[in-house]
Amino acid sequence: MKNIAIGITAAVSSAAMPSFIMHLRKELDCRITVMVSKNATRFVTPFALKIYSGNEVFTDTYDLGDNLLVPHIKLTQDADLTVIMPASSNILAKAAHGISDDLISTAIVAAASPVLFVPSMNERMWFNPIVQANVAKLKAYGYHVLEPEKGKAVGGEDVYGAMASLKSVIHLLGQFLE
Ligand SMILES: Cc1cc2nc3c(=O)[nH]c(=O)nc-3n(C[C@H](O)[C@H](O)[C@H](O)COP(=O)(O)O)c2cc1C
């Protein structure tokens, strides 16, 4: 069985991740370990993520859990794929510059597996040239990016910048895990 490490950052779509994870487990027959940023716990609880992933959930670089001596190394060394989903504009910027000031950003720098970013943000953020430059930089470093799609913003209006659909994510992850 393949292992996927998922890092959830504080885009509003992080609220959908418990159900996303449930579908990924069903469709891909994989083991999922979740890291969630402190800000993302405003949108989605570690409790819900633990239930839907069936696994321990990690939020803190220095929380060693039961027997994880160095979480950012251990969590990524066992992963066949590391997926940052949803990826906030903040994590794109941090990863593009190698910043490692929390568990997810440190795990990205430490990752031994391919790393896929699935950005999700309002189109005004997504089309900001700084965000676009960070995405280009990530690609140049060999990271993978599944670009946002057109979708509904929280207020119901149609915008570009919604997280890629479950169907697109399952399709791409399936290719990575072949
Ligand atoms: C209601 C609300 C919705 C937000 N939605 C997004 C979003 O969709 N994408 C994004 O990049 N940032 C979004 N943000 C901003 C991030 O939460 C903020 O930049 C945060 O610092 C990201 O933290 P993290 O990258 O450590 O998880 C939102 C903030 C709020 C209050």
The ligand as a MOL file (V3000), in Angstrom:
LIG
                    3D

  0  0  0     0  0            999 V3000
M  V30 BEGIN CTAB
M  V30 COUNTS 31 33 0 0 0
M  V30 BEGIN ATOM
M  V30 1 C -11.9330 33.4210 5.7140 0
M  V30 2 C -10.5330 33.2740 5.1810 0
M  V30 3 C -10.3390 32.5870 4.0100 0
M  V30 4 C -9.0380 32.4530 3.4710 0
M  V30 5 N -8.8950 31.7600 2.3220 0
M  V30 6 C -7.6680 31.6560 1.7800 0
M  V30 7 C -7.5110 30.9100 0.5880 0
M  V30 8 O -8.4560 30.3560 0.0240 0
M  V30 9 N -6.2520 30.8210 0.0770 0
M  V30 10 C -5.1670 31.3920 0.6840 0
M  V30 11 O -4.0630 31.2660 0.1520 0
M  V30 12 N -5.2970 32.0890 1.8360 0
M  V30 13 C -6.5160 32.2200 2.4040 0
M  V30 14 N -6.6690 32.9050 3.5770 0
M  V30 15 C -5.4760 33.5210 4.2070 0
M  V30 16 C -4.6310 32.4920 4.9460 0
M  V30 17 O -5.4230 31.8320 5.9230 0
M  V30 18 C -3.4150 33.1920 5.5830 0
M  V30 19 O -2.5810 33.7100 4.5660 0
M  V30 20 C -2.6210 32.2800 6.5020 0
M  V30 21 O -1.5480 33.0350 7.0420 0
M  V30 22 C -2.0650 31.0410 5.8210 0
M  V30 23 O -1.4390 30.2390 6.8040 0
M  V30 24 P -0.7180 28.8420 6.4950 0
M  V30 25 O -0.1200 28.9440 5.1390 0
M  V30 26 O 0.3160 28.7240 7.5630 0
M  V30 27 O -1.7230 27.7640 6.6360 0
M  V30 28 C -7.9370 33.0210 4.1580 0
M  V30 29 C -8.1460 33.6840 5.3610 0
M  V30 30 C -9.4220 33.8100 5.8570 0
M  V30 31 C -9.6200 34.5320 7.1550 0
M  V30 END ATOM
M  V30 BEGIN BOND
M  V30 1 1 1 2
M  V30 2 1 2 3
M  V30 3 2 2 30
M  V30 4 2 3 4
M  V30 5 1 4 5
M  V30 6 1 4 28
M  V30 7 2 5 6
M  V30 8 1 6 7
M  V30 9 1 6 13
M  V30 10 2 7 8
M  V30 11 1 7 9
M  V30 12 1 9 10
M  V30 13 2 10 11
M  V30 14 1 10 12
M  V30 15 2 12 13
M  V30 16 1 13 14
M  V30 17 1 14 15
M  V30 18 1 14 28
M  V30 19 1 15 16
M  V30 20 1 16 17
M  V30 21 1 16 18
M  V30 22 1 18 19
M  V30 23 1 18 20
M  V30 24 1 20 21
M  V30 25 1 20 22
M  V30 26 1 22 23
M  V30 27 1 23 24
M  V30 28 2 24 25
M  V30 29 1 24 26
M  V30 30 1 24 27
M  V30 31 2 28 29
M  V30 32 1 29 30
M  V30 33 1 30 31
M  V30 END BOND
M  V30 END CTAB
M  END
